[in-house]
């Protein structure tokens, strides 16, 4: 089974660490996938800005976690879906935190 752990920083860079399928998770065997979601050019107070952010997050989640399609085992599908949910939730939480910080500075 593939194991993935999701990490997210406020800069909208995030990584998924995964061990090879059916191997015990070990630091030596882990690979790190990172995606950066840029937000500086977006107005998150607008519907258009939020929609663009959601699209960027979706693309980054695909790059970091992959997709649960094709011929894969049930364990792999579960691991990918769990990674995607964690990545999406962490990215949205970071976006909210960044937006709250910007609003507090006004």
DSSP file (Angstrom, degrees, kcal/mol; ACC not computed):
  #  RESIDUE AA STRUCTURE BP1 BP2  ACC     N-H-->O    O-->H-N    N-H-->O    O-->H-N    TCO  KAPPA ALPHA  PHI   PSI    X-CA   Y-CA   Z-CA
    1    1 A X              0   0    0      0, 0.0     2,-0.4     0, 0.0    22,-0.4   0.000 360.0 360.0 360.0 142.2    0.0    0.0    0.0
    2    2 A X        -     0   0    0     19,-0.2     2,-0.5    20,-0.1    18,-0.1  -0.717 360.0-154.8 -85.2 131.1    1.2    3.5   -0.7
    3    3 A X        -     0   0    0     16,-0.5    16,-1.2    -2,-0.4     2,-0.4  -0.920  12.8-175.7-108.2 130.6    1.5    5.8    2.3
    4    4 A X  E     -A   18   0A   0     -2,-0.5     2,-0.4    14,-0.2    14,-0.2  -0.988  10.0-168.2-129.1 136.3    1.3    9.5    1.8
    5    5 A X  E     -A   17   0A   0     12,-1.5    12,-2.1    -2,-0.4     2,-0.5  -0.973  16.5-143.1-119.3 137.0    1.7   12.3    4.4
    6    6 A X  E     -A   16   0A   0     -2,-0.4     2,-0.4    10,-0.2    10,-0.2  -0.863  16.3-176.4-107.4 132.7    0.7   15.8    3.5
    7    7 A X  E     -A   15   0A   0      8,-2.3     8,-1.6    -2,-0.5     2,-0.4  -0.955   3.2-174.4-122.8 144.1    2.6   18.9    4.7
    8    8 A X  E     -A   14   0A   0     -2,-0.4     2,-0.3     6,-0.2     6,-0.2  -0.995   7.4-163.2-142.6 135.0    1.5   22.5    4.0
    9    9 A X    >   -     0   0    0      4,-1.9     3,-2.0    -2,-0.4     4,-0.3  -0.791  37.0-109.5-111.7 159.2    3.2   25.8    4.7
   10   10 A X  T 3  S+     0   0    0     -2,-0.3    -1,-0.1     1,-0.3    88,-0.1   0.661 113.2  71.7 -63.0 -15.7    1.6   29.2    4.7
   11   11 A X  T 3  S-     0   0    0      2,-0.2    -1,-0.3     1,-0.1    26,-0.1   0.428 115.3-112.1 -79.4   3.0    3.5   30.0    1.5
   12   12 A X  S <  S+     0   0    0     -3,-2.0    25,-2.8     1,-0.3     2,-0.5   0.741  76.9 131.2  68.8  25.4    1.2   27.6   -0.4
   13   13 A X  E     + B   0  36A   0     -4,-0.3    -4,-1.9    23,-0.3     2,-0.3  -0.919  32.7 174.3 -99.8 133.4    4.0   25.2   -1.0
   14   14 A X  E     -AB   8  35A   0     21,-2.9    21,-2.6    -2,-0.5     2,-0.3  -0.976  15.5-162.7-142.5 159.1    3.1   21.7   -0.1
   15   15 A X  E     -AB   7  34A   0     -8,-1.6    -8,-2.3    -2,-0.3     2,-0.5  -0.956  11.2-150.4-137.5 151.1    4.5   18.2   -0.4
   16   16 A X  E     -AB   6  33A   0     17,-2.0    17,-2.2    -2,-0.3     2,-0.6  -0.997  14.8-153.9-120.2 129.6    3.3   14.6   -0.2
   17   17 A X  E     +AB   5  32A   0    -12,-2.1   -12,-1.5    -2,-0.5     2,-0.4  -0.899  19.5 180.0-104.4 125.9    5.8   12.1    1.1
   18   18 A X  E     -AB   4  31A   0     13,-2.1    13,-2.1    -2,-0.6     2,-0.3  -0.981  21.0-146.3-132.9 140.0    5.1    8.6   -0.2
   19   19 A X        -     0   0    0    -16,-1.2   -16,-0.5    -2,-0.4    11,-0.1  -0.693  43.9 -87.1 -93.3 153.1    6.8    5.3    0.3
   20   20 A X    >   -     0   0    0      9,-0.4     3,-1.8    -2,-0.3   -17,-0.1  -0.191  62.2 -77.1 -57.5 153.6    6.9    2.7   -2.5
   21   21 A X  T 3  S+     0   0    0      1,-0.3   -19,-0.2   -19,-0.1    -1,-0.1  -0.227 113.5   4.1 -56.3 136.9    3.9    0.4   -2.7
   22   22 A X  T 3  S+     0   0    0      1,-0.2     2,-0.3   -21,-0.2    -1,-0.3   0.587 102.7 119.6  64.5  14.9    3.8   -2.4   -0.2
   23   23 A X  S <  S-     0   0    0     -3,-1.8     2,-0.2   -22,-0.4    -1,-0.2  -0.805  73.4-104.8-105.7 151.2    7.0   -1.2    1.5
   24   24 A X        -     0   0    0     -2,-0.3     2,-0.2     1,-0.1    -4,-0.1  -0.555  49.4 -98.6 -68.8 135.3    7.3   -0.2    5.1
   25   25 A X        +     0   0    0     -2,-0.2     2,-0.3    -6,-0.1    -1,-0.1  -0.384  57.7 163.6 -60.2 121.2    7.5    3.6    5.3
   26   26 A X    >>  -     0   0    0     -2,-0.2     3,-0.9     1,-0.1     4,-0.8  -0.995  46.7-125.7-140.1 144.3   11.1    4.5    5.7
   27   27 A X  G >4 S+     0   0    0     -2,-0.3     3,-0.6     1,-0.3    -1,-0.1   0.844 110.1  56.9 -58.9 -34.8   12.8    7.8    5.2
   28   28 A X  G 34 S+     0   0    0      1,-0.2    -1,-0.3    -3,-0.1    -3,-0.1   0.805 111.2  42.5 -67.4 -29.0   15.3    6.3    2.8
   29   29 A X  G <4 S+     0   0    0     -3,-0.9    -9,-0.4    -5,-0.1    -1,-0.2   0.481  91.9 110.6 -95.3  -4.2   12.6    5.0    0.5
   30   30 A X    <<  -     0   0    0     -4,-0.8     2,-0.4    -3,-0.6   -11,-0.2  -0.426  49.7-158.7 -78.2 144.7   10.4    8.1    0.6
   31   31 A X  E     -B   18   0A   0    -13,-2.1   -13,-2.1    -2,-0.1     2,-0.5  -0.919   9.9-143.5-115.3 148.7    9.9   10.4   -2.3
   32   32 A X  E     -B   17   0A   0     -2,-0.4     2,-0.5   -15,-0.2   -15,-0.2  -0.959  11.0-168.7-118.5 124.3    8.7   14.0   -1.9
   33   33 A X  E     -B   16   0A   0    -17,-2.2   -17,-2.0    -2,-0.5     2,-0.4  -0.942  11.9-170.7-109.3 130.8    6.4   15.7   -4.3
   34   34 A X  E     -B   15   0A   0     -2,-0.5     2,-0.4   -19,-0.2   -19,-0.2  -0.951  10.3-177.8-126.3 141.2    6.0   19.5   -4.0
   35   35 A X  E     -B   14   0A   0    -21,-2.6   -21,-2.9    -2,-0.4     2,-0.5  -0.995  13.4-150.6-134.3 143.3    3.6   22.0   -5.5
   36   36 A X  E     -B   13   0A   0     -2,-0.4     2,-0.7   -23,-0.2   -23,-0.3  -0.957   4.4-158.2-114.0 129.1    3.5   25.7   -5.1
   37   37 A X        -     0   0    0    -25,-2.8     2,-0.3    -2,-0.5    20,-0.1  -0.930  14.3-147.8-107.6 112.9    0.2   27.5   -5.4
   38   38 A X        +     0   0    0     -2,-0.7    18,-0.1     1,-0.1   -26,-0.1  -0.617  27.9 163.1 -83.7 137.2    0.8   31.2   -6.2
   39   39 A X    >   +     0   0    0     -2,-0.3     3,-2.2   -28,-0.1    -1,-0.1   0.460  46.5  98.2-129.2  -8.4   -1.8   33.6   -4.8
   40   40 A X  T 3  S+     0   0    0      1,-0.3    -2,-0.0     3,-0.1    -1,-0.0   0.797  87.6  49.6 -59.0 -29.8   -0.1   37.1   -5.0
   41   41 A X  T 3  S+     0   0    0      2,-0.0     2,-0.3     8,-0.0    -1,-0.3   0.407  96.9  92.8 -89.3   3.1   -1.9   37.9   -8.3
   42   42 A X    <   -     0   0    0     -3,-2.2     2,-0.9     7,-0.0    -3,-0.0  -0.764  65.2-145.4-104.5 143.1   -5.4   36.9   -7.0
   43   43 A X    >   -     0   0    0     -2,-0.3     3,-1.9     1,-0.1     6,-0.5  -0.872  16.7-172.0 -98.5  97.7   -8.1   39.0   -5.4
   44   44 A X  T 3  S+     0   0    0     -2,-0.9    -1,-0.1     1,-0.3     6,-0.1   0.534  78.3  70.3 -73.6  -3.7   -9.5   36.5   -3.0
   45   45 A X  T 3  S+     0   0    0      4,-0.0    -1,-0.3    -3,-0.0     2,-0.3   0.588  92.0  73.8 -82.7 -11.3  -12.3   38.8   -2.1
   46   46 A X  S <> S-     0   0    0     -3,-1.9     4,-2.2     1,-0.1     5,-0.2  -0.718  83.9-127.7-103.6 154.2  -13.8   38.3   -5.6
   47   47 A X  H  > S+     0   0    0     -2,-0.3     4,-2.5     1,-0.2     5,-0.2   0.895 112.3  53.1 -61.4 -40.4  -15.6   35.2   -6.9
   48   48 A X  H  > S+     0   0    0      2,-0.2     4,-2.4     1,-0.2    -1,-0.2   0.914 108.9  48.3 -62.9 -43.9  -13.2   35.1   -9.9
   49   49 A X  H  > S+     0   0    0     -6,-0.5     4,-2.3     2,-0.2    -5,-0.2   0.911 113.2  47.0 -63.2 -43.4  -10.1   35.2   -7.6
   50   50 A X  H  X S+     0   0    0     -4,-2.2     4,-2.4    -7,-0.3    -2,-0.2   0.885 111.8  51.1 -66.4 -38.3  -11.5   32.4   -5.4
   51   51 A X  H  X S+     0   0    0     -4,-2.5     4,-2.0     2,-0.2    -2,-0.2   0.910 110.5  48.6 -64.4 -42.6  -12.4   30.3   -8.5
   52   52 A X  H  X S+     0   0    0     -4,-2.4     4,-2.3     2,-0.2    -2,-0.2   0.912 110.6  51.7 -63.2 -42.3   -8.9   30.7   -9.9
   53   53 A X  H  X S+     0   0    0     -4,-2.3     4,-2.8     1,-0.2    -2,-0.2   0.923 107.9  51.6 -60.4 -44.8   -7.5   29.7   -6.5
   54   54 A X  H  X S+     0   0    0     -4,-2.4     4,-2.4     1,-0.2    -1,-0.2   0.889 110.0  49.8 -60.4 -39.7   -9.6   26.6   -6.4
   55   55 A X  H  X S+     0   0    0     -4,-2.0     4,-2.2     2,-0.2    -1,-0.2   0.905 111.4  48.3 -64.8 -41.5   -8.4   25.6   -9.9
   56   56 A X  H  X S+     0   0    0     -4,-2.3     4,-2.3     2,-0.2    -2,-0.2   0.903 111.8  49.4 -65.8 -40.9   -4.8   26.1   -8.9
   57   57 A X  H  X S+     0   0    0     -4,-2.8     4,-2.8     2,-0.2    -2,-0.2   0.926 110.0  51.5 -63.8 -43.9   -5.3   24.1   -5.8
   58   58 A X  H  X S+     0   0    0     -4,-2.4     4,-2.1     1,-0.2    -2,-0.2   0.911 111.2  47.7 -59.8 -43.0   -6.9   21.3   -7.8
   59   59 A X  H  X S+     0   0    0     -4,-2.2     4,-2.0     2,-0.2    -1,-0.2   0.904 112.5  48.7 -64.6 -41.1   -4.0   21.2  -10.3
   60   60 A X  H  X S+     0   0    0     -4,-2.3     4,-2.5     2,-0.2     5,-0.2   0.897 109.3  52.5 -66.2 -40.5   -1.5   21.2   -7.4
   61   61 A X  H  X>S+     0   0    0     -4,-2.8     4,-2.9     1,-0.2     5,-0.7   0.909 109.0  50.8 -61.3 -42.0   -3.3   18.3   -5.7
   62   62 A X  H  X5S+     0   0    0     -4,-2.1     4,-1.5    -5,-0.2    -1,-0.2   0.913 112.4  46.6 -60.8 -43.0   -3.2   16.3   -9.0
   63   63 A X  H  <5S+     0   0    0     -4,-2.0    -2,-0.2     2,-0.2    -1,-0.2   0.886 119.9  38.5 -67.8 -38.6    0.5   16.9   -9.3
   64   64 A X  H  <5S+     0   0    0     -4,-2.5    -2,-0.2    -5,-0.1    -3,-0.2   0.919 132.5  20.3 -79.5 -45.2    1.3   16.0   -5.7
   65   65 A X  H  <5S-     0   0    0     -4,-2.9    -3,-0.2    -5,-0.2    -2,-0.2   0.680  93.1-142.5-102.3 -20.7   -1.1   13.1   -5.1
   66   66 A X     << -     0   0    0     -4,-1.5     2,-0.3    -5,-0.7    -1,-0.2  -0.355  30.2 -71.9  82.4-172.1   -2.0   11.8   -8.5
   67   67 A X        -     0   0    0      2,-0.1     2,-1.3    -2,-0.1    14,-0.1  -0.927  28.0-126.1-124.7 150.2   -5.4   10.6   -9.5
   68   68 A X  S    S+     0   0    0     -2,-0.3     2,-0.3     9,-0.1     4,-0.1  -0.453  70.9 113.2 -92.5  61.3   -7.2    7.4   -8.5
   69   69 A X        +     0   0    0     -2,-1.3    -2,-0.1     2,-0.1     2,-0.1  -0.815  49.8  30.0-126.3 167.8   -7.9    6.3  -12.0
   70   70 A X  S    S-     0   0    0     -2,-0.3     2,-1.2     1,-0.1     0, 0.0  -0.353 109.5 -24.3  82.7-164.7   -6.8    3.4  -14.2
   71   71 A X  S    S+     0   0    0     -2,-0.1     2,-0.3     0, 0.0    -1,-0.1  -0.721  85.0 136.1 -90.5  96.2   -5.8    0.0  -13.1
   72   72 A X        -     0   0    0     -2,-1.2    -2,-0.0    -4,-0.1    -4,-0.0  -0.931  54.8 -96.5-135.7 160.4   -4.6    0.4   -9.5
   73   73 A X     >  -     0   0    0     -2,-0.3     4,-2.4     1,-0.1     5,-0.2  -0.280  33.1-112.7 -73.5 162.8   -5.2   -1.6   -6.3
   74   74 A X  H  > S+     0   0    0      1,-0.2     4,-2.6     2,-0.2     5,-0.2   0.891 119.0  54.3 -60.9 -40.1   -7.8   -0.7   -3.8
   75   75 A X  H  > S+     0   0    0      2,-0.2     4,-2.4     1,-0.2    -1,-0.2   0.909 109.3  47.1 -62.1 -42.7   -5.1    0.2   -1.3
   76   76 A X  H  > S+     0   0    0      2,-0.2     4,-2.7     1,-0.2     5,-0.2   0.912 111.4  51.1 -64.8 -42.5   -3.5    2.6   -3.8
   77   77 A X  H  X S+     0   0    0     -4,-2.4     4,-2.5     2,-0.2    -2,-0.2   0.913 111.7  47.4 -61.0 -43.6   -6.9    4.2   -4.6
   78   78 A X  H  X S+     0   0    0     -4,-2.6     4,-2.3     2,-0.2    -2,-0.2   0.917 112.7  49.1 -64.0 -43.6   -7.6    4.7   -0.9
   79   79 A X  H  X S+     0   0    0     -4,-2.4     4,-2.4     2,-0.2    -2,-0.2   0.906 112.5  47.6 -63.9 -42.3   -4.1    6.2   -0.3
   80   80 A X  H  X S+     0   0    0     -4,-2.7     4,-2.6     2,-0.2    -2,-0.2   0.931 112.8  48.2 -64.9 -46.0   -4.4    8.6   -3.3
   81   81 A X  H  X S+     0   0    0     -4,-2.5     4,-2.2    -5,-0.2    -2,-0.2   0.882 112.0  49.8 -63.5 -37.4   -7.9    9.7   -2.2
   82   82 A X  H  X S+     0   0    0     -4,-2.3     4,-2.5     2,-0.2     5,-0.2   0.919 111.3  49.1 -66.1 -43.1   -6.7   10.3    1.4
   83   83 A X  H  X S+     0   0    0     -4,-2.4     4,-2.8     1,-0.2     5,-0.2   0.925 111.1  50.2 -59.9 -45.4   -3.7   12.3    0.1
   84   84 A X  H  X S+     0   0    0     -4,-2.6     4,-2.6     2,-0.2     5,-0.2   0.906 111.4  47.7 -61.9 -42.8   -6.0   14.4   -2.1
   85   85 A X  H  X S+     0   0    0     -4,-2.2     4,-2.5     2,-0.2     5,-0.2   0.931 114.6  45.7 -65.4 -45.0   -8.4   15.1    0.7
   86   86 A X  H  X S+     0   0    0     -4,-2.5     4,-2.5     2,-0.2     5,-0.2   0.915 114.6  48.3 -64.1 -42.6   -5.6   16.1    3.1
   87   87 A X  H  X S+     0   0    0     -4,-2.8     4,-2.5    -5,-0.2    -2,-0.2   0.935 113.6  46.1 -63.9 -47.1   -3.9   18.2    0.5
   88   88 A X  H  X S+     0   0    0     -4,-2.6     4,-2.4    -5,-0.2     5,-0.2   0.927 114.7  47.3 -62.2 -46.1   -7.1   20.0   -0.5
   89   89 A X  H  X S+     0   0    0     -4,-2.5     4,-2.3    -5,-0.2    -2,-0.2   0.904 113.5  47.6 -64.1 -41.9   -8.1   20.6    3.1
   90   90 A X  H  X S+     0   0    0     -4,-2.5     4,-2.3    -5,-0.2    -1,-0.2   0.899 112.0  50.0 -66.6 -39.9   -4.7   21.9    4.1
   91   91 A X  H  X S+     0   0    0     -4,-2.5     4,-2.3    -5,-0.2    -2,-0.2   0.913 112.2  47.2 -65.2 -42.5   -4.5   24.2    1.1
   92   92 A X  H  X S+     0   0    0     -4,-2.4     4,-2.4     2,-0.2    -2,-0.2   0.892 111.8  50.7 -66.9 -38.8   -7.9   25.7    1.8
   93   93 A X  H  X S+     0   0    0     -4,-2.3     4,-2.4     2,-0.2    -2,-0.2   0.908 111.6  48.0 -64.5 -41.0   -7.0   26.2    5.5
   94   94 A X  H  X S+     0   0    0     -4,-2.3     4,-2.6     2,-0.2    -2,-0.2   0.884 110.4  51.9 -67.2 -37.7   -3.8   27.9    4.5
   95   95 A X  H  X S+     0   0    0     -4,-2.3     4,-2.6     2,-0.2    -2,-0.2   0.918 110.8  47.8 -64.0 -42.7   -5.7   30.1    2.0
   96   96 A X  H  X S+     0   0    0     -4,-2.4     4,-2.7     2,-0.2    -2,-0.2   0.919 112.5  49.3 -62.9 -43.1   -8.2   31.1    4.8
   97   97 A X  H  X S+     0   0    0     -4,-2.4     4,-2.1     2,-0.2    -2,-0.2   0.909 112.7  47.0 -63.7 -42.2   -5.4   31.9    7.2
   98   98 A X  H  X S+     0   0    0     -4,-2.6     4,-2.2     2,-0.2    -1,-0.2   0.916 112.8  49.3 -66.2 -42.0   -3.5   34.0    4.6
   99   99 A X  H  X S+     0   0    0     -4,-2.6     4,-2.4     1,-0.2    -2,-0.2   0.908 110.6  50.5 -63.3 -42.0   -6.7   35.8    3.7
  100  100 A X  H  X S+     0   0    0     -4,-2.7     4,-2.2     1,-0.2    -1,-0.2   0.881 109.6  51.5 -62.9 -38.4   -7.5   36.5    7.4
  101  101 A X  H  X S+     0   0    0     -4,-2.1     4,-1.2     2,-0.2    -2,-0.2   0.911 109.9  48.7 -65.6 -41.8   -4.0   37.8    7.9
  102  102 A X  H  < S+     0   0    0     -4,-2.2     4,-0.5     1,-0.2     3,-0.4   0.921 112.3  48.6 -63.2 -43.9   -4.4   40.2    4.9
  103  103 A X  H >< S+     0   0    0     -4,-2.4     3,-1.0     1,-0.2    -1,-0.2   0.871 108.0  54.8 -64.8 -36.2   -7.7   41.4    6.3
  104  104 A X  H 3< S+     0   0    0     -4,-2.2    -1,-0.2     1,-0.2    -2,-0.2   0.771 102.9  57.3 -68.5 -25.2   -6.2   41.9    9.8
  105  105 A X  T 3<        0   0    0     -4,-1.2    -1,-0.2    -3,-0.4    -2,-0.2   0.593 360.0 360.0 -81.0 -10.7   -3.5   44.2    8.3
  106  106 A X    <         0   0    0     -3,-1.0    -1,-0.2    -4,-0.5    -2,-0.1   0.469 360.0 360.0 -78.6 360.0   -6.0   46.5    6.8
